[in-house]
Structures are given as structure tokens and as C-alpha cells.
Amino acid sequence: MTAGGLRARVRAEMTEEIKATARRHLATDGANLSLRAVARDMGMVSSALYRYFASRDDLLTALILDGYNALGAAAEAGDATVADRADLRGRWLATCHAVRTWALGTPAEYALLFGSPVPDYRAPQDTVAAASRTPTTLIRILKDGFDAGVITEPPADGVPADVRTDMARLRDRAVPDLPEVLLARGSMGWIQLFGAVSFELFGQLDNVVEAREAYFGYQMGQVATAIGIPE
């Protein structure tokens, strides 16, 4: 290995160690990250850490990108477990359960993505592609059903014109040929999914629902029906 290659490997390993340490801080302190605290845990001076991440926001962005990509990979893997690609409901439910499993297994990372906004932090544009992986997986199920003629275009009655405009813009950018009203329903399903996960993860179901997994499956089945995925 060349000297340059060795330096690159050492840098990559150190970057991953910094992020792993920061994730442990997420679990104990939430998104209130301190580069000084991360450096202290690693036995480094703060100035050395700045060679890898110029600011707290840069480190947060790296963690957010990792989180979105890990969540997206889990959703895609969940969808891929259904061998019969025509089984739209099975794919929807498998994807939703994969999202829930990832969230319950990595609650601090989920909270970073979907919890309270971090004060004074604004995610940069380069997080958009990673953040889109999970909703893209869900929308693809609708698109496959629509292309096969199994899912039909719902009536536009009651959908505000401004919402249709928003959905048309999203459709043209991400899912050509999907009717905007169907896309609006699909986005509602995405919101319901993360609302259900957040309610469970953040304790809103405590002392209310004990059969969490069964209740989640029931909810996602009802959402599938509401957005037009057949039994």
C-alpha cells in the first residue's frame, strides 16, 4: 500500500471512530453534540478533531447522512424480502415493518432524523438524496401497482388545487407518470408510517397499547387500504 493509500485508510478509520463516539453521545445527550466532549472521549485534543470535521454541524450532517442511508437500506431490504413483486400489500407491510425495526434498534439515530429540530442547525441540500430513499421505496410500490393496472387513479374530489400543484411538481421530479392525486395519497401513507413509529418510539403508546407490533401491523394494513393498495 502506498503512503497516500495508508493515510487515506487511517483517515477513514478515524472518521468512523469519531462518528461512532458521536452516536454514543446521541444516545445519552440527544442531538446536543459537543465536539469537545467527543474529542475528550477519544483522548484527543479538540483541535485534532477539527481536521476531520470542521464544525459540529459538519459532524451532525455526517450522522444524518448515515442515518438516512441506513434507514433507506433497511426499507429497500424489507421490500426485497417479498419474492412475489406483484404482492403489493406484502411489499408495503414488509417495508413498513423494516422501518419500525430499524427505528426501535437505533432510537437515537431515528430521533436525530425525525425528532425535535436541532437548534441553529439546517441540513444541507446534499442530505436530500439520502432522505428520499425510504419514501421512494414506498412510492415505487404504488407506481408498480399503477403500471400494472392494479392500483387506479383515485378521484380528485376534495384535493385542494394547491396540493395537486405540489404533487405534480414532485411527480415530475421523482416519479413521472404517477397521477398527482395518487402521489398525494402515497405521501399520506409515508407520513402515517413515521407518525406511528414516532408515537411508539417517543412513548406516546405507553400505558395504552401493549401489543405494539400487532397494532403497528394493523395500522399499516389500514393505511394500505386507504391509499389504494389491494388485499
C-alpha positions in Angstrom: 0.0 0.0 0.0 1.3 3.5 -0.9 1.8 6.1 1.8 -1.1 8.0 0.4 -3.3 5.0 0.5 -2.3 4.3 4.1 -3.1 7.8 5.1 -6.5 7.6 3.4 -7.3 4.4 5.2 -6.2 5.8 8.6 -8.3 8.9 8.0 -11.4 6.8 7.0 -11.0 4.7 10.1 -10.6 7.7 12.4 -13.7 9.4 10.8 -15.8 6.3 11.5 -14.5 6.2 15.1 -15.4 9.8 15.6 -18.9 9.2 14.2 -19.3 6.1 16.4 -18.4 8.1 19.5 -20.8 10.9 18.5 -23.6 8.3 18.1 -23.0 7.2 21.7 -23.4 10.9 22.7 -26.7 11.0 20.8 -27.9 8.1 22.9 -27.1 9.9 26.2 -27.3 13.6 25.3 -29.6 13.8 22.3 -28.6 16.0 19.4 -26.8 18.4 21.7 -23.4 17.3 20.4 -20.2 18.8 21.6 -17.0 18.3 19.6 -15.0 18.9 22.7 -16.8 16.1 24.5 -16.4 13.7 21.6 -12.7 14.6 21.4 -12.3 14.0 25.2 -13.9 10.6 24.9 -11.4 9.7 22.2 -8.4 11.0 24.1 -7.8 13.7 21.5 -7.4 17.5 21.8 -10.3 19.4 20.2 -8.1 20.9 17.5 -7.2 17.4 16.2 -10.9 16.6 15.7 -11.3 19.7 13.5 -9.1 18.0 11.0 -11.9 15.6 10.3 -15.0 17.7 10.9 -14.7 21.5 10.7 -17.7 22.1 12.9 -20.4 20.5 15.0 -22.8 21.0 12.0 -20.5 19.0 9.7 -20.5 16.1 12.2 -24.2 16.3 12.5 -24.6 16.2 8.8 -22.4 13.2 8.5 -24.5 11.4 11.2 -27.7 12.4 9.4 -26.5 11.1 6.1 -25.5 7.8 7.7 -28.9 7.6 9.4 -30.9 8.3 6.3 -28.9 5.9 4.2 -29.1 3.1 6.9 -32.9 3.7 7.1 -33.2 3.7 3.3 -31.2 0.5 3.1 -33.4 -1.2 5.7 -36.6 -0.1 3.8 -35.2 -1.4 0.5 -34.2 -4.7 2.1 -37.6 -5.1 3.6 -39.2 -4.6 0.2 -36.8 -7.0 -1.4 -37.8 -9.8 1.0 -41.1 -10.2 -0.8 -40.3 -12.5 -3.7 -43.6 -12.0 -5.5 -43.3 -8.5 -6.7 -47.0 -8.4 -7.6 -47.8 -8.8 -3.9 -48.1 -5.0 -3.3 -49.6 -5.2 0.1 -46.9 -7.7 1.2 -44.2 -5.4 0.0 -45.8 -2.4 1.7 -46.1 -4.2 5.0 -42.6 -5.6 4.8 -41.2 -2.2 4.1 -43.1 -0.6 7.0 -42.0 -3.3 9.4 -38.4 -2.8 8.3 -38.6 0.9 9.1 -40.1 0.2 12.5 -37.4 -2.4 13.3 -34.6 0.0 12.3 -36.1 2.7 14.4 -36.5 0.6 17.5 -33.0 -0.8 17.1 -31.4 2.7 16.7 -33.7 5.1 18.6 -31.1 7.9 19.0 -30.4 8.0 15.3 -34.1 7.9 14.5 -34.7 10.8 16.9 -31.9 12.7 15.1 -33.8 12.3 11.8 -37.4 12.7 13.0 -37.3 14.2 16.5 -37.2 17.8 17.5 -35.1 20.0 15.2 -31.6 20.7 16.3 -31.3 24.4 17.3 -29.3 26.5 14.9 -28.8 23.6 12.5 -30.1 23.5 8.9 -29.5 20.3 6.9 -27.7 21.0 3.6 -29.1 20.1 0.2 -26.8 17.0 0.0 -28.9 15.2 2.5 -32.0 15.2 0.2 -31.0 12.1 -1.8 -30.4 10.0 1.3 -33.6 11.2 2.9 -35.5 10.3 -0.2 -34.6 6.6 -0.2 -37.3 5.4 2.1 -40.3 7.4 0.6 -39.0 6.4 -2.9 -39.3 2.7 -1.9 -42.8 3.2 -0.7 -43.9 5.2 -3.7 -42.3 2.6 -6.0 -44.8 0.1 -4.7 -47.7 2.4 -5.7 -46.0 3.0 -9.1 -45.7 -0.7 -9.7 -49.3 -1.2 -8.9 -50.4 1.7 -11.1 -48.3 0.5 -14.0 -49.8 -3.0 -13.7 -53.4 -1.6 -13.6 -53.9 -2.9 -10.1 -54.0 0.5 -8.4 -56.2 3.0 -10.2 -56.2 6.8 -10.2 -58.4 8.0 -7.4 -60.9 10.8 -7.9 -59.5 14.3 -7.4 -62.6 15.5 -5.5 -61.6 17.3 -2.3 -57.9 17.5 -3.1 -57.0 21.2 -3.0 -55.6 22.7 -6.2 -52.5 23.9 -4.4 -51.8 20.4 -3.1 -52.2 19.0 -6.6 -49.7 21.5 -7.9 -47.2 20.5 -5.2 -47.7 16.8 -6.1 -47.4 17.5 -9.8 -44.1 19.2 -9.2 -42.9 16.2 -7.0 -44.2 13.8 -9.6 -42.3 15.4 -12.5 -39.1 15.5 -10.4 -39.3 12.0 -8.9 -42.0 9.7 -10.3 -43.1 10.5 -13.8 -46.5 9.3 -15.0 -47.9 8.8 -11.5 -51.1 10.8 -11.1 -50.7 13.6 -8.6 -53.7 12.5 -6.6 -52.3 9.0 -6.2 -49.0 10.5 -5.2 -50.8 12.7 -2.6 -52.3 9.5 -1.1 -48.9 7.8 -1.1 -47.3 10.7 0.7 -50.1 10.4 3.3 -49.1 6.8 3.8 -45.5 7.8 4.3 -46.5 10.4 6.9 -48.8 7.9 8.7 -45.9 5.3 8.8 -43.5 7.7 10.5 -46.2 9.0 12.8 -46.9 5.5 14.0 -43.3 4.8 14.5 -42.7 8.1 16.3 -45.7 7.6 18.6 -44.3 4.2 19.7 -40.7 5.3 20.0 -41.3 8.5 21.9 -43.6 6.9 24.4 -47.0 8.0 23.3 -48.3 4.5 23.4 -47.1 3.8 26.9 -49.9 2.5 29.2 -52.2 2.5 26.1 -51.1 -0.3 23.8 -49.2 -3.4 24.8 -49.4 -5.4 21.6 -47.2 -2.9 19.8 -46.1 -5.0 16.8 -49.6 -6.3 16.1 -51.1 -2.8 16.4 -48.5 -1.4 14.1 -49.2 -4.1 11.5 -52.9 -3.3 11.8 -52.3 0.4 11.3 -50.2 -0.2 8.2 -52.8 -2.5 6.8 -55.4 0.1 7.2 -53.2 2.7 5.6 -52.5 0.4 2.7 -56.3 0.2 2.1 -56.7 3.9 2.4 -54.1 4.7 -0.2 -55.5 2.1 -2.6 -53.2 -1.0 -2.2 -55.5 -4.0 -2.7 -55.8 -7.0 -0.4 
